[in-house]
Amino acid sequence: MGGDASSLSDRIADRVMLTGCHGATVDLGCGPGRLTAALVSAGVAALGVDSSFTAVQLTIRRGGLALHRDIFAPLPRSGHWDRVLLADGNIGIGGEPVRILRRARELLQPHGIVIAEVDPPTTTGVRHELLRWETEHLAGEWFAWASVSVAAMSGVARAAGLSVIDVLQHANRYFVRMEWA
């Protein structure tokens, strides 16, 4: 998503997701940095964080700022971010959405907002699985992942000390906005 091959619908959905990112924003699991770079180009202080060195380099090439770091490692401005972004289902990193949201809450300032892209209401609950990146010639290591439906978000957020403010939607993409409970 968000690259040269992204659809108009995906680009609009990205804008919907970023609508509320007016203050300093940390993009956890930023990947190649499409959102981090978009925020920086809009004049928003933004930092991408990713465990992939290549992803961080791509973010920087796009004009974003990024750190090559585990999202649970110490990060600048911890407790002072206005927004924490978990795009592209990154609430599922490590297969532990509650742990991810607790980390997001730690990074937020008291009136900040977490924005998480989640699965549509056609799915249910929290699904855990093992995934790996594969191409025609290469296969990566297996890693734990979780998918969370919109309907499950109130309970998942509550378990992390957050409460759902609202849900934004474009096409078949859903973005849950949360604040401290």
C-alpha positions as CSV (number, residue, x, y, z in Angstrom):
1,M,0.0,0.0,0.0
2,G,1.0,3.6,-0.6
3,G,3.7,2.8,-3.2
4,D,3.6,3.6,-6.9
5,A,1.1,0.8,-7.4
6,S,-1.3,1.9,-4.7
7,S,-4.9,2.6,-5.8
8,L,-6.7,5.9,-5.5
9,S,-8.9,4.4,-2.9
10,D,-5.8,3.4,-0.8
11,R,-4.3,6.9,-1.1
12,I,-7.7,8.4,0.0
13,A,-7.9,5.9,2.9
14,D,-4.3,6.9,4.0
15,R,-5.4,10.6,4.0
16,V,-8.5,9.7,6.1
17,M,-6.2,7.9,8.6
18,L,-3.8,10.9,8.8
19,T,-6.6,13.4,9.2
20,G,-6.2,13.8,12.9
21,C,-2.4,13.8,13.0
22,H,-1.7,17.5,13.7
23,G,0.8,17.1,16.5
24,A,4.0,15.1,16.9
25,T,3.4,11.6,15.5
26,V,5.3,8.3,15.9
27,D,4.6,5.7,13.2
28,L,5.2,2.3,14.8
29,G,6.3,-0.3,12.2
30,C,6.6,2.4,9.6
31,G,7.7,0.1,6.8
32,P,9.0,2.0,3.8
33,G,7.7,5.2,5.2
34,R,4.8,6.3,3.1
35,L,2.9,7.7,6.0
36,T,5.9,9.1,7.9
37,A,7.0,11.0,4.8
38,A,3.5,12.2,4.1
39,L,3.2,13.7,7.5
40,V,6.7,15.4,7.3
41,S,5.8,16.8,3.9
42,A,2.6,18.2,5.5
43,G,4.7,20.0,8.1
44,V,3.9,17.5,11.0
45,A,6.7,16.4,13.2
46,A,6.8,12.7,12.6
47,L,9.1,9.8,13.3
48,G,9.0,6.3,11.8
49,V,10.2,3.3,13.8
50,D,10.9,-0.1,12.2
51,S,13.0,-3.2,12.9
52,S,13.9,-3.4,9.2
53,F,17.1,-1.5,8.2
54,T,15.9,-1.5,4.6
55,A,12.5,0.0,5.6
56,V,14.2,2.7,7.6
57,Q,16.4,3.6,4.6
58,L,13.4,3.7,2.3
59,T,11.6,6.0,4.8
60,I,14.6,8.4,4.8
61,R,14.9,8.4,1.0
62,R,11.2,9.4,0.9
63,G,12.0,12.4,3.1
64,G,10.8,11.0,6.4
65,L,12.7,10.6,9.7
66,A,13.1,7.1,11.0
67,L,14.9,4.9,13.6
68,H,16.0,1.3,13.0
69,R,14.8,0.0,16.3
70,D,12.4,-2.5,18.0
71,I,9.2,-0.6,18.9
72,F,9.7,-1.7,22.5
73,A,13.2,-0.2,22.7
74,P,13.6,3.2,24.3
75,L,12.3,5.9,21.9
76,P,12.7,9.7,21.9
77,R,9.8,11.7,23.4
78,S,8.4,8.7,25.2
79,G,5.3,9.9,27.1
80,H,5.1,13.1,25.0
81,W,3.8,12.0,21.5
82,D,0.5,13.6,20.4
83,R,-0.3,10.7,18.1
84,V,0.8,7.1,17.8
85,L,0.1,5.5,14.4
86,L,-0.4,1.7,13.9
87,A,-1.2,1.5,10.2
88,D,-1.6,-1.5,8.0
89,G,-2.7,-3.8,10.8
90,N,0.5,-3.1,12.9
91,I,-1.6,-3.5,16.0
92,G,-0.9,-7.2,15.3
93,I,2.9,-7.0,15.6
94,G,4.2,-9.9,17.6
95,G,0.7,-11.4,17.8
96,E,0.0,-9.4,20.9
97,P,-2.4,-6.5,20.2
98,V,-2.9,-5.6,23.9
99,R,0.9,-5.4,24.4
100,I,1.2,-3.2,21.3
101,L,-1.5,-0.8,22.5
102,R,0.0,-0.7,26.0
103,R,3.3,0.4,24.4
104,A,1.4,3.0,22.3
105,R,-0.2,4.3,25.5
106,E,3.3,4.6,27.1
107,L,4.4,6.7,24.2
108,L,1.4,9.1,24.3
109,Q,1.1,12.3,26.2
110,P,-2.0,12.3,28.4
111,H,-4.4,13.8,25.8
112,G,-2.9,12.0,22.8
113,I,-4.5,9.7,20.4
114,V,-3.6,6.2,19.1
115,I,-4.8,5.5,15.6
116,A,-4.9,1.8,14.6
117,E,-5.9,0.3,11.3
118,V,-7.9,-2.8,12.0
119,D,-9.9,-5.5,10.2
120,P,-13.4,-4.8,8.8
121,P,-16.6,-5.8,10.7
122,T,-16.9,-8.8,8.3
123,T,-14.3,-10.5,10.5
124,T,-14.7,-11.3,14.1
125,G,-12.6,-11.1,17.3
126,V,-8.8,-11.4,17.5
127,R,-7.1,-13.9,15.2
128,H,-3.6,-15.2,15.9
129,E,-1.4,-16.7,13.2
130,L,2.2,-17.3,12.1
131,L,3.2,-15.5,8.9
132,R,6.3,-15.0,6.8
133,W,7.2,-12.9,3.8
134,E,7.7,-15.0,0.6
135,T,8.7,-14.3,-3.0
136,E,9.1,-16.7,-5.8
137,H,12.7,-17.4,-4.8
138,L,13.0,-16.5,-1.1
139,A,11.1,-17.1,2.2
140,G,11.6,-15.2,5.4
141,E,11.4,-16.4,9.0
142,W,8.1,-17.1,10.5
143,F,6.7,-14.4,12.9
144,A,3.7,-14.1,15.1
145,W,0.9,-11.8,14.0
146,A,-2.6,-10.9,15.1
147,S,-5.6,-9.4,13.3
148,V,-8.2,-7.5,15.3
149,S,-11.7,-6.8,14.0
150,V,-13.5,-3.4,14.6
151,A,-16.0,-5.2,16.8
152,A,-13.2,-6.5,19.1
153,M,-11.5,-3.2,19.6
154,S,-13.4,-1.9,22.6
155,G,-12.3,-4.9,24.7
156,V,-8.7,-4.9,23.3
157,A,-8.4,-1.2,24.0
158,R,-9.8,-1.4,27.5
159,A,-7.3,-4.2,28.3
160,A,-4.5,-1.8,27.3
161,G,-5.9,1.2,29.4
162,L,-7.4,2.9,26.4
163,S,-10.9,3.7,25.2
164,V,-12.2,3.9,21.7
165,I,-13.2,7.5,20.6
166,D,-14.4,6.7,17.1
167,V,-13.9,4.7,14.0
168,L,-13.1,6.2,10.6
169,Q,-13.6,4.3,7.4
170,H,-12.9,4.5,3.7
171,A,-13.8,1.8,1.3
172,N,-12.9,-1.4,3.2
173,R,-10.3,0.1,5.5
174,Y,-11.1,0.9,9.2
175,F,-9.2,3.2,11.6
176,V,-9.9,3.1,15.3
177,R,-9.0,6.2,17.3
178,M,-8.3,5.7,21.0
179,E,-7.4,7.8,24.0
180,W,-6.3,7.1,27.6
181,A,-9.2,5.5,29.6
